[in-house]
């Protein structure tokens, strides 16, 4: 009798596995997803966030991944390889700077930056800012000297720099490129100091900021250039160096008490604001609708299920989970 009961249990197990796998088939899976999403959303409407997880649990998880988890060397290596692929991607030649960086965004960002009192007050004292502005003026000077362009420059100081750049080019003998380069760099540094002091003395409005005009003029000058034209200012080696610097900074920054305090405060704020929300209300708050859940499930799940079905992994998983039940003493007793 016991052997007969075990045989029945095995047949029931096989039937159960076949049934469950059929539910995952391409002709029935979409209906299954919609039904289960509806059930999940219905349940989510009764589950309150801070009844399911605590802020201390989330803080511990955030600290683990942001501050203590070891970062394997393959991750920065992968980031560098992806950056190299993006650097050389054909899209860099197919898209213009003005298409990627819209005029209204550049104007709004520049206006806001030059309105900041701290930025204006510290501009003349910053070696980094002086270096960047000097480099920019130097590039304009080279542009004038080498291509003889007539730039419509409204910024006081820059027009005189360009005129001086032309005079330098006329007075330097052919072939003495080094002397020309040095004199243009000297002019660019003087012009940068003038612009920075002028910007610092302005009231902060865009109408009185020479650097605001300079940024907008530079954008207009380059808006029709391809994104790949930026490579002349940032080589692939420079990009890799920046990634390394950023990675080393993050390794040091992630261990600071400052970052820990910010993470904790961010979690506390999130729970203060959303802790009493149900999971469904939280999804709606962030714009995640039922249709999005169904669409994403139908996009990613079917090809994965197909592969797992073909290689037998789904059947093996179901058997591992169900076989102990069907061959249990309780079920065999029911089959007597």
N, C-alpha and C positions, 0 to 999 in steps of 0.2 A: 504493500500500500504506500509506503514511504517513497519508493522509487517512482511509482505512478504520480504521486503528488509533486515530486521534484520535476518530473517531465512536464506536467501541466504548468508549473511555475516557469519553466524555461520557455514554453510556448507563449505564455502570457508576456514574458519579458521581451521576446523577439517581436511580438505584435505591438507592444508598447513602443519599442524603438522605431519600428517601421512607421507607426502612426505619428510620432513626434517628428521624424525626419520629413514626412510628407507635409507637415505644417510649415516647414521651412522651404518647400519647393517654390520655384518661380511663379507658379500659378496661384499660390495661396499666401505667399509671404506678405504681399502688400496689404491684404485684408487683415492679416495677423498684426502687422505693425500699427495700422490705424486703430484696431480694437485695443491693443495694449497701450498705446499712447493715450487714448481716451481714458482708460482705467487709471493710468499713472497720473494724469492731470487731475482726475477726480480725487485721487488719494492725496495729491500734492496740495489740494485746496484745504485739506484738514491738518496738514503737518506744518507746524510752526518752526522756524529756523532755530531759535535758541532752545527749543525743546529737543532738537535732534543732535546738535553739536554745541559745544561751549566755546567761548572766545579763547579760553586757555588752550583748548585743543588746536584751534586754528593758529594761534600764536606759535605753539610748538612746531606745527607743520611748516609755517612760514620761515621760522628760524632754521629749521632743518635744511630746507632747500636753498634758502638765500645766504645762510651764514656758515653752516657747518658741513654740508655735504661735500665730499671730495669731488673736485672737477677733474675728470680724466683728461689726459693730454690730447686725446683724439678730438675733443670738443673744440678747443681753440684751433687745432689743425684743420678741422672741418670748416670752421668759420673762415679761416684764411683761404681755403680752396674755393669756397662759395664766393667770397669777395673777389677773387681773381677771375672767376667765370663771369660775374656780373660786370666787372671792370672791362672785360673784352667783349661783352655781349653786343650783337648787332643793333640792339635798341638804342645804344649810345649814339649811333650814327643816324638813326631813323627818327629821333625826337629832338626838337629844339628846346633850348633852355626856357624860352618864353612859354612853351606849351606845358612844361613841368612846373615851373615857378610862375604863377600868374602875377600880373602887375599889381592887382589889388592886395595880394598877400605880401608881396615885397614892401609895398608902400606902408601897409598897416604895421608890419613888424618893425621896419626902420623907424617909423614915427614913434612907436611906443618905446623902442630902445633909447632913442635920443631924448625922450621926455624924462627918463629916469634921472633924478638928481645925482645919485651915486655914480652913475656912468659918466655924466658930464663932468662931475667934480674930479674924478680920478683919471679921466682920459689923458690929460697932458703928462701925468706921472707914470703911466703904464708903459714899460719897455716893450711889452708884447703888442699893445695897440699901436705904438709908434712904429714898430717893425712891420706890422701888417699894412698900415697906411703908407709907409715909405715904399714897401714892395709894390703896392697898388699904383702909386704915382710913378714909380720907376717903370712899371710895365706900360703905363700910358706914354711916358717919355720915349721908350723904345718903339712903341707903336707909331708915334709921330715921326721919329727919326728914320725908322726903317721903311715905313709904308707911306709916309708923307700924307697922312690922313688929316682932314680938317674936322676936328671934333667940336661940336657945339657944347662948350663947357661953360656953365653959369657960375661955378663955384669960385669965389675970390681966392686968388692964390694959385689955382690950378692953371688958369689961362696964362699967367705969367710964367709958370713952370714950363708949359708947352712951348711958349715963345723962346724961353731960355734954352729949352732942349733943341729947338731948331738952330739957334745961334751956336750952341756947342757943336752941333753936327757940321756947321759951316766952317768952324774955326779949327776943327781937329783934322789933321792930315789923313788921307786915305791909308788904310792899313793899320792905323794905331787904334784898334778897337778897344784895347784895354784902357787907354786914356779916356776914350769916350764913355766907356762903361763906368769908370770911377767918377767922372764928373757928373754923369746923370744920377748916379746913386747919391752923390752929395746934394744935388739939387732936390732930389726926391725927399731926403731927410729934412732939409730946411722947409720944404713945402708941407710936409707932414706935421712938423712942429707948429707951423702957422695955422693949419686947419684945426688941429686939436685944441690950441688955445682959443681960436675963434669959436669953436663949438662949445668949449667950456664956459665962455663968457656969454653965450646966447641964453635966452629965456627958456629954452626947451621946446618952443613951438617949431613945427616943421618949416614955417616960413623963415625962421631966423637961423636954422641949423645948416651950416655949409656941408656938414658930413651927410645929412639927409639928402641934400641935392646931389652929393657925390655918389652915394649909393644908388640912387634912382637913375642917375645918368649912366653909371656903369652897367646897371641892369639893362637899360634901353640899348646901350651899345652892343651888348652881347645877346640880347633876347632871340635874335634870329640865328645865332650859332647853334650847332648841334651840341648835344650833351657831351660828345666825345672831345669837344674842344677844351673841356676842363682838364683833360689829361695832361695838357702842357703845364698845368699848375699843380697837379697831383699825380705822380707816377705810381705804378703798381707797387714799387718798393716802398714809397711813402705810405701807401694805404696799408701795406703789411706792417710797417713800423707802428702806425697808429693803432692797429688792432692789438699788437703786442703791448703797447703802452696802456691801452684801455684794459686789457686783460690783467696786467700786473697791478693796475690801480684797483680793479675790482677785487683781486685777491687780498689786497691790504684793507680796502674799505669795508669789505663784508665782515671783518672781524671787529669793527669798532663798536663801542657802546652807543655811538650816535645812530648808526643804522638800526641797531636793536631797538632803541627807543622809538624811532620812526615807524618801524614795523608794528610794534605793540600799539602805538597810537592809531595807526591806520586800521588795525583790526578792531580796536575799541570803538572807533568812530563808526565803522561798518555795522557793528552789532548794536550800537546806540540807535542807529537810524533804521536798520532793517531787521533787528532781532525779533521783533513781534510780527513780522511778515510771514505769511504762509509761503511755501515753496512756489506755489502757482502764482501768487501775487508778486513774488520776487522775479520770476521769469517774465511776467508781464511788465514789470518795472524796467527791465533791461531789454525789452522789445523782442523777446523770444516767444514766438507764437506756436500754436499747435502745428500749423502748416510747415514751419521751419523744422520741427522735430521729425515729422513724417518724411519730409523731403530729404533730410540728411541721412536718416536711417535707410531709406531706399537707395540713396546714392552709394553708401559705403558697404552696407551689409551684404547685399546679394553676391557680389564677386567673391567676398571672403567666404561666405557660406558655401558657394560652389566649389571652391578649392578644398575646403575642409571636408566636404561631402565626398569628393573624388578620392582623396587620400585616406578616407576612413576615420578621420579624427573625430568627427561629430558622433559617429556610431560608437567609437571606443569610449568617448566621454559619457554618452548616455548609458552605456553598459556599466561603466564604473560606478555611476551614481545610482542606478536602478537595481542592479543585480543583488546587492545585499538585502534590499527590501523584498524582492520576489522570492529569494531563497531563505528568508528569515523563518524562524519557527512559527511566528504569528501567522504569516501567510500560508505556510504549509498546513497549519492547523485548520485554516479556513477552507483549504482545498480537500480535506479529508471527507 
